[in-house]
Amino acid sequence: MRTSVLFFLILSFSTAFGQMAPDTVSIPEVEVKTVRQLARAGVTTHQIDSIAMKRESDASLSDLLSRFSTVFVKSEGRGALSTVAFRGTAPSHTEVYWNGMSLQSPMLGQVDFSQIPVYLMDNISLNPGASSLVDGDGALGGSIDLKNDLSWSKKFSGTFLSGYGSFGTWNEFVHLEKGSDKFQSSTRIYYNRSKNDFPFINKDIANIDPVTGAYIYPRQRNEHAEYMLEGAMQSFGFRLSKRTILETHYWFQYSDRAIPRLNTYEGNDNSNLARQVDRTNRAVMKLSSFMKKGTLILQSGLNAENMVYSIRNMVYGDGYYNALYSKSNVYSFYNKAQYQFQPIRNALVKAAATFDFYRVQTKDTVNQTGYNQSRRDKGLMLSWQQQLTNNLSAMVLLRKDWVNQVSIPIIPYFGFDWTINQKRKLILHGNIARNYHYPDLNDLYWQPGGNPNLRPEEGLNTELGVITSFPGKKLENSFGLTAFYNNIENWIIWIPSPMGYWSPQNIQHVVSSGFDANVMIAFPIKKLKVTFKADYAFTKSINHGNAARWGTASVGKQIPFVPVHTGNVLLNLSLGNYYLTWINHSYSERFTTSTNELTMRDRLNPYFMNDLYIGKRWLLDGRKISLQFKIFNLFNEQYRSVLQRPMPGRNYMLLLTYHL
């Protein structure tokens, strides 16, 4: 076993537990800040808190969100594809922004959250439902904002982080910062890898005991599942003048991972070997000019993704042959100009124009299929925010888009914030909006099966909620409750065609409704500092599709893979330089068929995942050192996120962090 060191700097941890009150209060380990601004009336924003960011610095974004939010994370396994869906919608209805630029693939229409390391980001926030319209349109479920901050400090700082865990897992990270009040540089380098060969009991195949007739399930190992992720992120900041700042961010990443076989596979060990290699280059430039009468922001970005997916089979005496070898090149160019000003007192106006260009080139060299298509998106946005009284503010927002010269209907948004009780920080908030999601390029042009006649998905999003907090000298607590209703027409879903292949169709009408609740309590017990946080979501996502196409057994049933109940609990205890964090995240049962069958193969059992973190901090010659030991799946639960994909039992991670 070799020794390695990772670098990681936690710049500053600003937290808002769910939605908090407008004031700022400080307590040990937790900093509660407003998530409401003058230009965001009615907007619901859940910002991932400081404890979560600290504890999950070595994790992927999918792991972080599954433990510290109520969004549904569907994972194919450790290091494998992970998608996120808000409030009973689909992964394609979730938009992800990195420093203002969309990361959603125009080819696949989704983001792989397993490929986004948490320690690359300084701020992570979630905008469910209509709240996503403040950043862009098309996110019928919600959006996630990932941001990198520049400290504008004159000091040199750095962090080294190294982690070793079960199944031959290494996580390494370096973060260095240096600059002045006119120039800033932030460099992050990382390298993660794992053999990922955990043992499991395969309940998808079995032998039968000839005497008792009982099923005998084999104990297997997750073979051909190794993964590696490496990359670097470089950020520069230039203060060109007292009123002008230029920021640039560049992110390179390389990923190589084997795709394990399904649990039902009983063929040759040298066949059906799948592998995926991804190379990604992303760059964003932002120029902000703070003028006397307003603020002008110009932004451009490039997202270039190259993917190779292959499946190999052994032909004895002849070697390996590719059964599939697909190469995809995806290029996305983003451009945005925004100007904001105050026409009158207590009012703020924003106007923006966008122009985006996408190109997808994909080809399977074995089967000689693929396509080469491009798309141009243009958009205009205008919003007016008004502080109507001391206790009431409102915002009206309009968006207008054109996709390849096709005009999308105007997208309206209305939201409000009403402070009912200033003393108790009791705020009533709500919003209503329409939204449209245009089909992705695979939906339109995939060969075989693409459907160029698909219509845009149309959604009506509305929510109403209340938040409150009771700040005190020792006890801090907050509570939030939000009810939501989403009505989506022309839902796009892939179904088997009469020709034998799958094809997307506009056949589904889905109504998703429910509520989100969150609570936070922080208080001291002598020298012991206690923080408790809990989130819960109830979601009914019902298929109201055409019974002639779906069958009467499917209409009125829960959408596949959407849990009705989602929750998580965090308890953090801190005593001096020691801390202990317990995390529970749970999903209720999920169905895998539209008819919600109850057989073993058609449902995913509920699970209650428990993780335990123990840590210690030291101060050595003015340098901070911390050691953290993590236990995942504390009670060794057997669970699945999708059918026929194994998940690990109890496993461990040891992390060493050194701050310069």
C-alpha positions as CSV (number, residue, x, y, z in Angstrom):
1,M,0.0,0.0,0.0
2,R,1.5,3.3,-1.0
3,T,1.1,6.6,0.8
4,S,-0.3,9.6,-1.1
5,V,-1.5,13.0,-0.2
6,L,-4.4,15.0,-1.5
7,F,-4.8,18.8,-1.4
8,F,-8.1,20.4,-0.6
9,L,-9.0,23.9,0.7
10,I,-12.3,24.7,2.1
11,L,-12.5,28.4,1.4
12,S,-15.6,29.5,3.3
13,F,-18.7,27.6,4.2
14,S,-21.9,29.5,3.9
15,T,-25.0,27.6,4.7
16,A,-28.7,27.8,4.5
17,F,-30.6,24.9,5.9
18,G,-33.4,24.7,3.3
19,Q,-34.9,28.2,3.2
20,M,-33.9,30.4,6.1
21,A,-34.9,33.8,7.4
22,P,-33.5,36.9,5.9
23,D,-31.1,37.7,8.8
24,T,-27.6,36.2,9.4
25,V,-26.8,34.5,12.7
26,S,-23.7,32.6,13.6
27,I,-23.3,29.6,15.8
28,P,-20.5,27.0,16.0
29,E,-20.1,24.8,12.9
30,V,-23.2,26.4,11.2
31,E,-23.7,29.8,9.5
32,V,-27.3,30.4,8.5
33,K,-27.7,32.9,5.7
34,T,-30.6,34.3,3.6
35,V,-31.3,32.7,0.3
36,R,-33.7,35.5,-0.6
37,Q,-32.5,38.5,-2.6
38,L,-34.3,41.6,-4.0
39,A,-34.5,40.0,-7.5
40,R,-35.7,36.5,-6.4
41,A,-39.2,37.0,-4.9
42,G,-41.0,33.6,-4.6
43,V,-37.8,31.7,-5.5
44,T,-37.1,28.6,-3.4
45,T,-33.4,27.9,-3.0
46,H,-31.9,25.1,-0.9
47,Q,-28.2,25.7,-0.4
48,I,-26.1,22.7,0.7
49,D,-24.7,23.6,4.1
50,S,-21.2,23.8,5.5
51,I,-21.2,20.6,7.5
52,A,-22.3,18.6,4.4
53,M,-19.6,20.2,2.2
54,K,-16.9,19.5,4.8
55,R,-18.0,15.9,5.4
56,E,-18.4,15.0,1.7
57,S,-15.4,16.8,0.3
58,D,-14.1,13.5,-1.3
59,A,-17.5,12.4,-2.6
60,S,-19.3,12.7,-5.9
61,L,-22.2,15.2,-6.3
62,S,-24.6,12.2,-6.5
63,D,-23.5,10.9,-3.1
64,L,-23.8,14.4,-1.6
65,L,-27.3,15.0,-2.9
66,S,-28.6,11.6,-1.9
67,R,-27.4,12.2,1.7
68,F,-28.3,15.9,2.1
69,S,-31.4,16.6,-0.1
70,T,-34.7,15.1,-1.0
71,V,-34.1,14.9,-4.7
72,F,-34.2,11.4,-6.1
73,V,-30.8,10.0,-7.1
74,K,-30.9,6.9,-9.3
75,S,-27.5,5.2,-9.3
76,E,-26.2,2.3,-11.5
77,G,-23.5,1.6,-8.8
78,R,-20.3,3.0,-7.4
79,G,-18.6,5.2,-10.0
80,A,-21.3,4.4,-12.5
81,L,-24.1,6.6,-14.1
82,S,-26.1,8.6,-11.5
83,T,-29.0,10.9,-12.4
84,V,-31.0,13.3,-10.3
85,A,-34.8,14.1,-10.6
86,F,-36.8,16.7,-8.7
87,R,-40.3,16.3,-7.4
88,G,-41.4,13.2,-9.4
89,T,-40.1,14.4,-12.8
90,A,-37.4,12.8,-15.1
91,P,-33.6,13.2,-15.1
92,S,-34.0,15.1,-18.4
93,H,-36.0,17.7,-16.5
94,T,-33.1,18.6,-14.2
95,E,-30.8,21.4,-15.4
96,V,-27.2,21.8,-14.0
97,Y,-25.3,25.1,-14.2
98,W,-21.6,25.5,-13.6
99,N,-20.7,29.2,-13.1
100,G,-23.8,30.0,-15.2
101,M,-23.1,27.6,-18.0
102,S,-25.4,24.6,-18.6
103,L,-23.8,21.1,-18.2
104,Q,-26.8,19.2,-19.5
105,S,-25.8,17.1,-22.5
106,P,-27.7,18.2,-25.7
107,M,-27.3,14.6,-26.9
108,L,-28.5,12.6,-23.8
109,G,-30.5,15.4,-22.1
110,Q,-29.1,14.6,-18.7
111,V,-26.0,15.0,-16.5
112,D,-24.0,12.1,-14.9
113,F,-23.6,13.3,-11.3
114,S,-21.1,10.6,-10.5
115,Q,-18.6,12.5,-12.7
116,I,-18.8,15.8,-10.6
117,P,-16.5,15.8,-7.5
118,V,-17.8,17.8,-4.6
119,Y,-14.4,19.2,-3.7
120,L,-14.3,21.1,-7.0
121,M,-17.2,23.4,-6.0
122,D,-17.5,26.2,-3.4
123,N,-21.2,26.6,-3.5
124,I,-24.0,24.1,-4.4
125,S,-27.7,25.2,-4.4
126,L,-30.9,23.6,-5.6
127,N,-33.8,25.4,-7.2
128,P,-36.9,23.2,-7.5
129,G,-39.8,23.7,-9.8
130,A,-40.5,27.2,-11.2
131,S,-37.5,28.6,-9.2
132,S,-35.2,27.3,-11.9
133,L,-36.5,30.0,-14.3
134,V,-34.3,32.6,-12.7
135,D,-31.3,30.8,-14.4
136,G,-32.9,29.5,-17.6
137,D,-35.8,27.5,-19.0
138,G,-36.4,23.9,-19.8
139,A,-36.0,22.5,-16.3
140,L,-39.5,21.2,-15.6
141,G,-38.3,19.5,-12.4
142,G,-35.6,22.0,-11.1
143,S,-32.1,23.2,-11.5
144,I,-28.8,22.9,-9.6
145,D,-26.2,25.7,-9.4
146,L,-22.5,24.9,-9.0
147,K,-20.2,27.8,-8.4
148,N,-16.6,28.6,-7.8
149,D,-15.7,31.6,-5.7
150,L,-12.6,33.8,-5.9
151,S,-11.4,34.9,-2.4
152,W,-9.6,38.1,-3.5
153,S,-7.1,37.5,-0.6
154,K,-3.5,38.4,-0.7
155,K,-2.5,35.3,1.1
156,F,-1.1,32.0,-0.3
157,S,-3.1,29.0,0.8
158,G,-3.5,25.4,0.0
159,T,-4.9,22.1,1.1
160,F,-3.8,18.5,0.6
161,L,-6.3,15.7,1.0
162,S,-5.7,12.0,0.7
163,G,-8.2,9.2,1.2
164,Y,-8.0,5.4,1.1
165,G,-11.0,3.1,1.4
166,S,-12.5,-0.3,0.8
167,F,-12.3,-2.0,-2.6
168,G,-8.9,-0.4,-3.4
169,T,-10.3,3.1,-3.5
170,W,-8.0,6.1,-3.5
171,N,-9.1,9.8,-3.6
172,E,-6.5,12.5,-3.9
173,F,-6.9,16.3,-4.2
174,V,-4.8,19.4,-4.3
175,H,-6.1,23.0,-4.0
176,L,-3.8,26.0,-4.2
177,E,-4.7,29.7,-4.1
178,K,-2.6,32.8,-4.6
179,G,-3.3,36.4,-5.6
180,S,-3.7,40.0,-4.6
181,D,-6.6,42.5,-4.6
182,K,-6.2,42.8,-8.4
183,F,-5.4,39.2,-9.4
184,Q,-6.5,35.8,-8.1
185,S,-5.6,32.3,-9.1
186,S,-7.2,29.0,-7.9
187,T,-5.8,25.6,-9.0
188,R,-7.4,22.3,-8.2
189,I,-6.0,18.9,-9.2
190,Y,-7.6,15.5,-8.4
191,Y,-7.2,11.8,-9.1
192,N,-9.7,9.2,-8.0
193,R,-9.7,5.4,-8.7
194,S,-11.1,2.2,-7.3
195,K,-11.0,-1.5,-8.1
196,N,-14.7,-1.5,-7.0
197,D,-14.6,-5.3,-6.6
198,F,-17.0,-5.6,-3.6
199,P,-18.7,-8.9,-2.8
200,F,-22.4,-9.3,-2.9
201,I,-25.1,-12.0,-2.8
202,N,-26.8,-12.3,-6.2
203,K,-30.5,-12.8,-5.7
204,D,-31.2,-12.5,-9.5
205,I,-30.0,-16.1,-10.1
206,A,-30.2,-19.1,-7.9
207,N,-29.9,-22.9,-7.5
208,I,-32.6,-25.0,-5.8
209,D,-31.7,-27.2,-2.9
210,P,-32.9,-30.7,-4.0
211,V,-33.8,-31.7,-0.5
212,T,-35.5,-28.6,1.0
213,G,-36.4,-26.9,-2.3
214,A,-35.0,-23.6,-0.9
215,Y,-33.3,-21.1,-3.2
216,I,-29.5,-21.0,-2.9
217,Y,-28.2,-17.6,-4.0
218,P,-24.5,-17.4,-5.0
219,R,-22.0,-15.1,-3.4
220,Q,-20.2,-13.2,-6.1
221,R,-17.8,-10.3,-6.6
222,N,-18.5,-7.1,-8.6
223,E,-16.0,-7.9,-11.3
224,H,-15.1,-5.7,-14.3
225,A,-16.2,-2.6,-12.5
226,E,-13.0,-0.6,-11.9
227,Y,-13.1,3.2,-12.5
228,M,-10.7,6.1,-12.6
229,L,-11.4,9.9,-12.6
230,E,-8.8,12.6,-13.0
231,G,-8.8,16.2,-13.9
232,A,-7.9,19.8,-13.1
233,M,-9.7,23.1,-12.7
234,Q,-8.0,26.5,-13.1
235,S,-9.7,29.8,-12.2
236,F,-8.4,33.3,-12.7
237,G,-9.8,36.6,-11.5
238,F,-8.7,40.0,-12.9
239,R,-9.9,43.3,-11.3
240,L,-9.5,45.4,-14.5
241,S,-10.7,48.5,-12.7
242,K,-12.6,49.6,-9.6
243,R,-15.9,48.7,-11.4
244,T,-14.9,45.9,-13.8
245,I,-14.0,42.2,-12.9
246,L,-13.1,39.4,-15.3
247,E,-13.4,35.8,-14.2
248,T,-12.3,32.7,-16.2
249,H,-12.7,29.1,-15.2
250,Y,-11.3,26.0,-17.1
251,W,-12.1,22.4,-16.2
252,F,-10.5,19.4,-17.8
253,Q,-11.6,15.8,-16.9
254,Y,-10.8,12.3,-18.0
255,S,-12.8,9.3,-17.0
256,D,-12.3,5.6,-17.7
257,R,-14.6,3.1,-16.2
258,A,-15.7,-0.5,-16.8
259,I,-19.4,-1.2,-16.9
260,P,-20.2,-4.3,-14.8
261,R,-22.5,-7.0,-16.2
262,L,-26.1,-7.3,-15.0
263,N,-26.7,-9.7,-12.2
264,T,-28.6,-12.0,-14.5
265,Y,-25.6,-12.5,-16.8
266,E,-24.5,-16.2,-16.8
267,G,-22.3,-16.2,-19.9
268,N,-18.6,-16.3,-20.6
269,D,-16.4,-14.3,-18.3
270,N,-14.5,-13.0,-21.4
271,S,-17.6,-11.7,-23.1
272,N,-20.0,-8.7,-22.8
273,L,-17.1,-6.5,-21.5
274,A,-18.4,-2.9,-21.6
275,R,-16.3,0.2,-21.1
276,Q,-16.9,3.9,-21.3
277,V,-14.1,6.6,-21.7
278,D,-15.0,10.3,-21.4
279,R,-12.8,13.4,-22.1
280,T,-14.3,16.7,-21.2
281,N,-13.1,20.3,-21.6
282,R,-15.2,23.1,-20.2
283,A,-14.4,26.8,-20.1
284,V,-16.4,29.9,-18.9
285,M,-15.5,33.6,-19.1
286,K,-17.5,36.3,-17.3
287,L,-17.1,40.0,-17.5
288,S,-18.9,42.1,-14.8
289,S,-19.1,45.9,-15.1
290,F,-20.7,47.8,-12.2
291,M,-21.8,51.1,-13.7
292,K,-23.4,54.0,-12.0
293,K,-26.9,53.3,-13.3
294,G,-26.7,49.5,-13.5
295,T,-24.7,46.3,-13.9
296,L,-23.7,44.7,-17.2
297,I,-22.7,41.0,-17.3
298,L,-21.3,39.3,-20.4
299,Q,-20.7,35.6,-20.3
300,S,-19.5,32.9,-22.8
301,G,-18.8,29.2,-22.3
302,L,-17.7,26.1,-24.1
303,N,-18.5,22.5,-23.2
304,A,-16.8,19.9,-25.3
305,E,-17.4,16.2,-24.4
306,N,-15.9,13.2,-26.2
307,M,-17.2,9.7,-25.3
308,V,-16.3,6.2,-26.4
309,Y,-18.5,3.3,-25.4
310,S,-17.6,-0.2,-26.4
311,I,-18.7,-3.8,-25.8
312,R,-16.2,-6.6,-26.5
313,N,-16.6,-10.4,-26.8
314,M,-13.9,-13.0,-26.9
315,V,-13.8,-15.3,-29.9
316,Y,-11.6,-18.2,-29.0
317,G,-8.7,-18.7,-31.3
318,D,-9.3,-15.2,-32.8
319,G,-9.1,-12.7,-29.8
320,Y,-11.5,-10.0,-28.8
321,Y,-14.0,-8.4,-31.2
322,N,-16.1,-5.3,-30.8
323,A,-19.8,-6.0,-30.7
324,L,-20.3,-2.2,-30.4
325,Y,-17.9,0.7,-30.7
326,S,-19.7,4.1,-30.4
327,K,-17.9,7.4,-30.6
328,S,-19.7,10.6,-29.7
329,N,-18.5,14.2,-29.9
330,V,-20.7,16.8,-28.3
331,Y,-20.0,20.6,-28.5
332,S,-22.0,23.3,-26.7
333,F,-21.4,27.0,-27.0
334,Y,-23.1,29.4,-24.6
335,N,-23.4,33.2,-24.8
336,K,-25.3,35.5,-22.5
337,A,-25.6,39.3,-22.0
338,Q,-27.5,40.7,-19.0
339,Y,-28.2,44.2,-17.8
340,Q,-29.9,45.1,-14.5
341,F,-30.8,48.5,-13.1
342,Q,-33.2,50.2,-10.7
343,P,-35.7,52.4,-12.6
344,I,-37.3,53.5,-9.3
345,R,-36.7,53.0,-5.7
346,N,-37.3,49.4,-4.4
347,A,-37.5,48.0,-7.9
348,L,-35.0,46.0,-10.0
349,V,-35.2,45.3,-13.7
350,K,-33.2,42.6,-15.4
351,A,-33.0,42.0,-19.2
352,A,-31.0,39.3,-20.9
353,A,-30.3,37.8,-24.3
354,T,-28.8,34.4,-24.9
355,F,-27.5,32.5,-28.0
356,D,-26.5,28.9,-27.7
357,F,-25.2,26.5,-30.3
358,Y,-25.0,22.7,-30.1
359,R,-23.5,20.0,-32.3
360,V,-23.6,16.2,-31.8
361,Q,-21.6,13.8,-33.9
362,T,-22.1,10.1,-33.0
363,K,-21.3,6.9,-34.8
364,D,-21.2,3.2,-34.1
365,T,-18.4,2.0,-36.3
366,V,-19.4,-1.7,-35.9
367,N,-23.1,-1.3,-36.9
368,Q,-22.6,1.8,-39.0
369,T,-25.3,3.9,-37.3
370,G,-25.2,7.4,-36.0
371,Y,-26.1,11.0,-36.8
372,N,-24.5,14.4,-37.2
373,Q,-26.9,17.2,-36.1
374,S,-26.8,20.8,-34.7
375,R,-29.2,23.1,-33.0
376,R,-29.3,26.8,-32.4
377,D,-31.2,28.3,-29.4
378,K,-32.0,32.0,-29.0
379,G,-33.7,33.5,-26.0
380,L,-34.8,36.8,-24.4
381,M,-35.6,37.4,-20.7
382,L,-37.2,40.3,-18.9
383,S,-37.9,40.5,-15.1
384,W,-39.3,43.1,-12.8
385,Q,-38.9,42.8,-9.0
386,Q,-40.7,45.2,-6.8
387,Q,-40.7,45.8,-3.0
388,L,-44.4,46.7,-2.7
389,T,-44.4,47.2,1.0
390,N,-42.1,46.6,3.9
391,N,-43.4,43.1,4.2
392,L,-44.4,42.2,0.6
393,S,-42.3,41.8,-2.6
394,A,-43.2,40.3,-6.0
395,M,-41.5,39.4,-9.2
396,V,-42.7,39.0,-12.8
397,L,-40.5,37.2,-15.3
398,L,-41.0,36.5,-19.0
399,R,-38.9,34.3,-21.3
400,K,-39.1,33.9,-25.0
401,D,-37.2,31.2,-26.9
402,W,-36.5,30.1,-30.5
403,V,-35.1,26.6,-31.3
404,N,-33.8,26.3,-34.8
405,Q,-36.2,29.1,-35.9
406,V,-39.1,27.3,-34.1
407,S,-40.9,29.7,-31.8
408,I,-41.5,28.5,-28.3
409,P,-44.5,30.1,-26.5
410,I,-43.7,32.8,-24.0
411,I,-42.8,31.4,-20.6
412,P,-44.3,33.5,-17.7
413,Y,-43.3,33.4,-14.0
414,F,-44.9,35.2,-11.0
415,G,-43.6,34.9,-7.5
416,F,-44.1,36.7,-4.1
417,D,-42.6,36.9,-0.6
418,W,-44.8,38.0,2.3
419,T,-43.3,38.5,5.7
420,I,-46.2,37.8,8.0
421,N,-44.3,38.2,11.3
422,Q,-41.0,40.1,11.4
423,K,-40.1,39.0,15.0
424,R,-40.5,35.3,14.3
425,K,-39.1,35.6,10.7
426,L,-42.3,34.0,9.4
427,I,-42.5,34.3,5.6
428,L,-45.1,33.1,3.2
429,H,-43.8,32.5,-0.4
430,G,-45.2,31.2,-3.6
431,N,-44.8,31.1,-7.4
432,I,-46.5,29.9,-10.5
433,A,-45.1,29.5,-14.0
434,R,-45.3,27.6,-17.3
435,N,-42.2,26.0,-18.7
436,Y,-41.2,24.1,-21.9
437,H,-38.6,21.4,-22.5
438,Y,-37.6,20.9,-26.1
439,P,-36.7,17.3,-27.2
440,D,-33.0,16.4,-26.9
441,L,-31.0,15.4,-30.0
442,N,-31.1,11.7,-29.2
443,D,-34.9,11.9,-28.9
444,L,-35.1,13.4,-32.4
445,Y,-32.3,11.7,-34.4
446,W,-31.1,8.5,-32.6
447,Q,-30.6,5.6,-35.1
448,P,-32.6,3.6,-35.1
449,G,-35.7,5.0,-33.3
450,G,-35.3,8.8,-33.2
451,N,-38.6,10.7,-33.6
452,P,-38.3,14.1,-35.4
453,N,-42.0,14.8,-34.9
454,L,-41.8,15.0,-31.1
455,R,-43.5,18.0,-29.5
456,P,-41.9,20.0,-26.6
457,E,-42.9,19.0,-23.1
458,E,-45.0,21.6,-21.4
459,G,-45.2,22.0,-17.7
460,L,-47.2,24.1,-15.2
461,N,-45.3,24.5,-11.9
462,T,-46.8,26.1,-8.8
463,E,-45.9,26.0,-5.1
464,L,-46.8,27.7,-1.9
465,G,-44.8,27.5,1.3
466,V,-43.9,29.0,4.6
467,I,-40.5,29.4,6.4
468,T,-39.8,30.5,9.9
469,S,-36.8,30.7,12.3
470,F,-36.4,31.6,16.0
471,P,-32.9,33.0,16.5
472,G,-31.6,33.1,20.1
473,K,-28.5,33.4,22.1
474,K,-28.0,29.7,22.5
475,L,-30.7,27.9,20.6
476,E,-31.1,28.4,16.8
477,N,-33.8,26.7,14.8
478,S,-35.7,27.0,11.6
479,F,-38.6,25.2,9.8
480,G,-39.9,25.2,6.2
481,L,-42.9,23.6,4.5
482,T,-43.6,23.9,0.8
483,A,-46.5,22.3,-1.1
484,F,-46.1,21.8,-4.9
485,Y,-48.1,20.9,-8.0
486,N,-46.6,20.1,-11.4
487,N,-48.7,19.3,-14.5
488,I,-46.6,18.1,-17.5
489,E,-48.1,17.5,-20.9
490,N,-46.5,15.7,-23.8
491,W,-44.1,13.9,-21.5
492,I,-41.5,12.2,-23.7
493,I,-40.8,8.5,-23.0
494,W,-39.1,5.7,-24.9
495,I,-41.2,2.7,-25.6
496,P,-40.8,-0.4,-27.8
497,S,-41.8,0.1,-31.4
498,P,-43.5,-2.4,-33.8
499,M,-40.1,-2.6,-35.6
500,G,-38.4,-4.1,-32.5
501,Y,-36.4,-1.1,-31.4
502,W,-37.2,1.6,-28.8
503,S,-38.5,5.0,-29.9
504,P,-39.6,8.1,-28.0
505,Q,-43.2,9.2,-28.1
506,N,-45.3,12.1,-26.7
507,I,-47.9,9.8,-25.0
508,Q,-47.7,10.6,-21.3
509,H,-49.5,13.1,-19.1
510,V,-48.1,13.3,-15.6
511,V,-49.3,15.1,-12.5
512,S,-46.8,15.4,-9.7
513,S,-47.9,16.8,-6.3
514,G,-46.8,16.7,-2.7
515,F,-44.8,18.7,-0.2
516,D,-41.2,19.3,1.1
517,A,-40.4,19.9,4.8
518,N,-37.2,20.7,6.5
519,V,-36.1,21.5,10.1
520,M,-32.9,22.6,11.7
521,I,-32.0,22.9,15.4
522,A,-28.6,23.9,16.8
523,F,-27.7,24.3,20.5
524,P,-24.9,23.7,23.0
525,I,-24.9,21.3,25.9
526,K,-22.1,22.7,28.1
527,K,-19.0,22.2,25.8
528,L,-20.9,19.9,23.4
529,K,-22.2,21.5,20.3
530,V,-25.2,19.8,18.7
531,T,-26.7,20.3,15.2
532,F,-29.8,18.4,14.0
533,K,-31.2,18.7,10.5
534,A,-33.9,16.7,8.8
535,D,-35.6,16.9,5.3
536,Y,-38.6,15.0,4.1
537,A,-40.5,14.9,0.8
538,F,-43.8,13.3,-0.1
539,T,-44.3,12.9,-3.8
540,K,-47.2,11.4,-5.8
541,S,-46.2,11.3,-9.5
542,I,-49.2,9.9,-11.3
543,N,-49.4,8.7,-14.9
544,H,-52.5,10.1,-16.6
545,G,-51.6,8.9,-20.1
546,N,-53.8,7.5,-22.8
547,A,-55.3,4.2,-21.6
548,A,-55.5,3.0,-25.2
549,R,-51.7,3.2,-25.4
550,W,-50.7,2.4,-21.9
551,G,-53.4,0.0,-20.8
552,T,-55.8,0.5,-18.0
553,A,-53.4,-1.2,-15.5
554,S,-50.9,1.6,-15.9
555,V,-53.1,4.7,-15.9
556,G,-53.4,6.2,-12.4
557,K,-50.2,4.6,-11.1
558,Q,-47.0,6.0,-9.7
559,I,-44.3,6.8,-12.3
560,P,-41.6,4.1,-12.3
561,F,-38.5,4.7,-10.1
562,V,-40.1,7.6,-8.3
563,P,-40.3,7.0,-4.5
564,V,-43.3,8.4,-2.6
565,H,-41.3,9.1,0.5
566,T,-37.8,10.5,0.6
567,G,-36.0,11.7,3.7
568,N,-32.6,12.4,5.3
569,V,-31.4,13.1,8.9
570,L,-28.1,14.6,10.0
571,L,-26.9,14.7,13.6
572,N,-23.6,16.4,14.3
573,L,-21.9,16.4,17.7
574,S,-18.8,18.5,18.2
575,L,-16.6,18.6,21.4
576,G,-13.4,20.6,21.2
577,N,-11.5,19.2,18.2
578,Y,-13.5,16.0,18.0
579,Y,-16.7,15.5,16.0
580,L,-19.1,12.7,15.2
581,T,-21.7,12.9,12.3
582,W,-24.5,10.4,11.8
583,I,-26.4,10.5,8.5
584,N,-29.5,8.6,7.5
585,H,-31.0,8.9,4.0
586,S,-34.0,6.8,3.0
587,Y,-36.3,6.0,0.0
588,S,-39.6,4.2,0.1
589,E,-40.3,1.4,-2.4
590,R,-39.9,2.2,-6.1
591,F,-41.7,0.4,-8.9
592,T,-39.9,-0.5,-12.1
593,T,-43.0,-1.0,-14.3
594,S,-45.8,1.4,-15.2
595,T,-48.3,-1.0,-13.7
596,N,-46.6,-1.0,-10.3
597,E,-46.3,-4.7,-10.0
598,L,-45.4,-6.1,-6.6
599,T,-43.3,-9.1,-7.7
600,M,-39.7,-9.3,-6.5
601,R,-38.4,-8.4,-10.0
602,D,-40.7,-5.4,-10.5
603,R,-40.1,-3.4,-7.4
604,L,-37.2,-2.0,-5.4
605,N,-37.5,-2.5,-1.7
606,P,-37.3,0.6,0.6
607,Y,-34.0,1.1,2.3
608,F,-32.7,3.2,5.2
609,M,-29.1,3.9,4.6
610,N,-26.9,4.9,7.6
611,D,-23.4,6.4,7.5
612,L,-21.2,7.4,10.4
613,Y,-18.3,9.9,10.3
614,I,-15.7,10.4,13.1
615,G,-13.1,13.1,13.0
616,K,-10.3,14.9,14.8
617,R,-8.6,18.2,14.2
618,W,-5.1,19.3,15.2
619,L,-3.1,22.6,15.1
620,L,0.5,21.9,14.4
621,D,3.0,24.8,13.9
622,G,0.1,27.0,12.8
623,R,-1.1,24.4,10.2
624,K,-4.4,22.6,10.4
625,I,-4.5,18.8,10.1
626,S,-7.7,16.7,10.2
627,L,-8.4,13.0,10.2
628,Q,-11.8,11.6,9.3
629,F,-13.0,8.0,9.3
630,K,-16.2,7.1,7.4
631,I,-18.3,4.1,7.7
632,F,-20.8,3.7,4.9
633,N,-23.9,1.4,5.1
634,L,-23.3,1.1,8.8
635,F,-25.8,-1.8,9.3
636,N,-24.6,-3.7,6.1
637,E,-28.0,-3.4,4.4
638,Q,-28.6,-5.1,1.1
639,Y,-30.3,-2.7,-1.3
640,R,-30.6,-1.7,-5.0
641,S,-31.0,1.6,-6.8
642,V,-31.9,0.0,-10.1
643,L,-32.7,-3.6,-11.1
644,Q,-29.9,-6.1,-11.6
645,R,-27.1,-3.8,-10.4
646,P,-25.3,-4.7,-7.2
647,M,-24.5,-2.3,-4.4
648,P,-21.9,-2.6,-1.7
649,G,-22.4,-3.6,1.9
650,R,-20.6,-2.0,4.8
651,N,-17.4,-0.2,3.6
652,Y,-14.9,2.4,4.9
653,M,-12.9,5.4,4.0
654,L,-10.0,7.1,5.8
655,L,-9.3,10.8,5.0
656,L,-6.3,12.9,5.9
657,T,-6.4,16.7,5.2
658,Y,-3.6,19.2,5.6
659,H,-4.2,22.9,5.4
660,L,-1.3,25.2,4.5
